[in-house]
């Protein structure tokens, strides 16, 4: 019980109140990184918006980037661009090494998302609203992390975007990864989800006017009607888990099936991203 209380306290203080520091892992020995190249650029469609910035750098297992003035320059310039172009959204990709694949951080399912969130927090501190920034992740084959952070700008018409934007915020959180096996409706909550769920329970108990909608998603294996049903079963399975936690707020479920992929269904890693449930808080 003591361990669970510690997890709950961590979740409530760090996730909801945002009042704790991210702890980096102790770096382990590995091959030296290549010198930082000034190859970081940001495009909007085919137009280069910002260019000639040094790449970010992360020590092995680290969530926070190594401090560097040129990275601050990029974040300042990107913030200015977003403030001057309020119709634009940005997706932040966090990349990680093969050896970092099993590392976790807080409620994020992998260290790539945690790194992307660290950059998002920097942009928030510069005046950019959280809901204008989606997060994503990619694993880099090998141990040389040449591009730890990348950015993708999009326009204001979110409904016409090819792939669904995933915010990964407390009120709009998504869990995929190992939570669902292929063709399975069984919700298998990860340690990161348990941190989120306990924080969610505390938040909802203090905000009885809030409801939660759980939206189930699938990859594109099988036919659309089957996947719509599978997505609903996944949402219902996640709902049952929350009910067992004695969450008394209204819980709604729905399914998008295969209709809102977050990545192309061309690799197993991408399909795993698409097998997911979205938790959306509403008043």
N, C-alpha and C positions, 0 to 999 in steps of 0.2 A: 504493500500500500504506500509506503514511504516513497518508493521510486515513482509510482504513478502520480502522487501529489507533486513531486519535483517536476515531472513532465508537464503537468497541468499549469503549475506556476510559471514555468518557462514559456509555455504557449501563450498564456494570458499577458504576461509582462512583455515578452519580445514580439509577439505577433500582433496583438491588439493595441497595446500601448506604445509599441516601438521604443522601449526604454532599456534595451540591453545592447551590448556590443557583440559583433560577430567575432567568434574566435577562429583563427586560422589554425590549420594543422601544422605540425612541425615538419619542415621540408625533409625529404630523404634524398640521398645522393642519386644523381642521374646525369646523363650527358648534358654538357653546357648548351644553353640556348644560343641560337644564332644571334648576331648583333641586331638590334632593333632596326627594322627598315622603315623608311618613310613611305609606306605603301597603304596606309589606312585612308580610305576614301568613302564617301557616302553619296549614293546616287538617288535620284528620284526618277523612276522609269529609266530612260537612256541618258539623262542629263546628270553630269557630275556636279554636285552641290558643294561639297567640301572635299579637299584632297591635300596630299603631302603632309600627313600627320604620322608620327611614329606609332607603331603598334603598341597596344597595352602589353603588360608582362605580369605573369603570376608565378610565384614560386610553386613548387610541387605541393598539391593539397591545399593551397591558399585560396580563400574566398575573396579577399581584398587585393586589388592590384598594387604592384609596387609603385610608389609615388614617382611621378615624373612630370615636369612642367609642360611638356608637349601634350600629354594626355589631358591636363587641365585646360589647355588652349582649345583642344578639340571639343571638350564638353562645354566650354563657354561659348564657342562658335555655334555648336549644335543647338544649345539653349536659345541663343539669339535668333537663329533661323526658325525654330519652332514657335517662339513668341511672335515673330513677324509673320508667320504663316500658320495661323490657328487652325486651318483646315487640315493640316498634315498630322499624321500619326507616325510613330516610329516603333519598329520591332527591334529588340536588342537580343542578339544571339550570344550565349555564353558557350564557349568551347572548352573541352577538357581532354586530357591525355587518356590513353587506354588504361594506364595504371591507376587512374583516378576514377574509373567507372563505378566503383563500389563505395566511394566516399559520399556522405550525405551532409547536409547542413540545414539545421532547423526543420521547417516543414517542406522544404524543397526536395524533390525526388532525386536530384543529382546535383553535383557541384557546378555544372554548367549553368543551371537555372539560378543557383545562388550567386554566381559571378555576374550574371546578367542583372539580377536584382540589385547587387551592389552598385552597378553603374546607374540603374534607375534611381536609386536613392540619391546619387550625386546630382542627377538632373532635377529631381524633385527639390533639392536644396537650392537649385538655381531658378526655381519658379515654374517648372513644368508640371502639369497635373498628372497624377498617377494613371488616370484612365486613358491618357493619350499614348501610353507606352505598354506594348505587349512584350512578352518574353518567349524565348525559344532556346533550344540547345542542340549541340552537335558534338559527337565524339570524334576526336582527331586520331587517326591511326598512327601509332608510334608515340615517341616521347618528346619530340620537338614540337612545341606549341607555337607555331609561327604567327597565328592570328587568333588570339584568345577571345577577342570581342569583335563583333561585326554588327552593322546596322542596316536596316531596310526601311526606307520611307514609303508611305502610302498616302493616298488621298482621303477625302472626307467620305466618299461613298463606300462605306464598309460592306454593304450588302452585295456589292459587285466584286469584292475581292475574291481571288481564286481560292484561297485557303482561309479558314476561320482564324481570326486573331484570338490568342489566349492571353488574358491579362495576368493571371497568377497573382491576384490580390485577395485580401481576406474576404471581401464581399463578392468576389467573382473568381473562385478558386477551382482549379481543375486537377484531377488526379488520374494518372494512367499507369505507365510503367508496369509494375508487376501486379497491379490490383485486379486485372482480369486476364485469364488465360485465353488462348485462341478458342473462339466459338463457345465461350463459357459465360454464364450469367452470374456465377458465384463471385461476390465481392470479397476480396482478400485484402483487408486493409494493411497498408504498410506502416512502419513506425512513424513516418512523416504524417500520414493521414491521422494517426492516433493523436499526435500533437495538435493538429488542426481541429479535430473533432472535439477534444476537451476544451480548447479555447472557444470553439463555436458554442458548446453547451453553456459555458459561463456567460458569453456575450448574449445569447438568446434568453437566458434566465433573467437578465437585466434589461432586456428589450422585448417585452411580450408582444409589441405591435409588429415585430419583424416576423416574416415568414421565410421559408427557404424552398426554392425550387431545385430539384435534382434532375439534370438532363443527361440521358444516356446516349452514348455514341459508339459506333462500331467502325471497323475497317470495311473494305468493299468486297471481301470474300462472301459468296452467297448472293442471293437476290435481294433487292431493296425492301420488299415486304417482310422477308425473314429478318433482315437487319433492323428494320424499324421495331419489330417485336422484341428482338434481342436487346436493343438499346433500352426499351421500356423495362424489361426484366432486370437489366443491370441497375437502372435507376431505382427500381423497387427494392432490389437487394441492398443497395446503399441506404435507402430509407429505413429498412428493417433494422439495419445496424444502428442507425441513429436513435430509433425508437427504443432499442434495448438499453441505450444510454439514458433513457427517461427524459429525452428532449420533448417538451410539451407544446412547443410552437407548431403552427400549421406547416406541414411538409407536403409539397406538391411534387408530382413526377411527370416527366414527359420524355419523348425520344426524338432525336434527329437521325437515328440510324446511321447510314453511311453518307448522309447528304452534306455534312459540314466537316470534311477532313481538315486537319491542321497541317498536313503534309501529304505529298503524293504517296499513294499506296503501292510503291514500287520496291520497297525493301521491308524486311521484317522490323527493323528499328522504327521506320515511319508508321507501319501498321500498328505497332505497339503504342505510339503516340495517339493514334486515332481511336484505339480501344480505351475509352475514358468516361468519366462522369464529371459533370460540371455542377458546382454548388453555387447557387446565385441567391444572395440575400435581398429581400424586398420588404418595403414597408406596406 
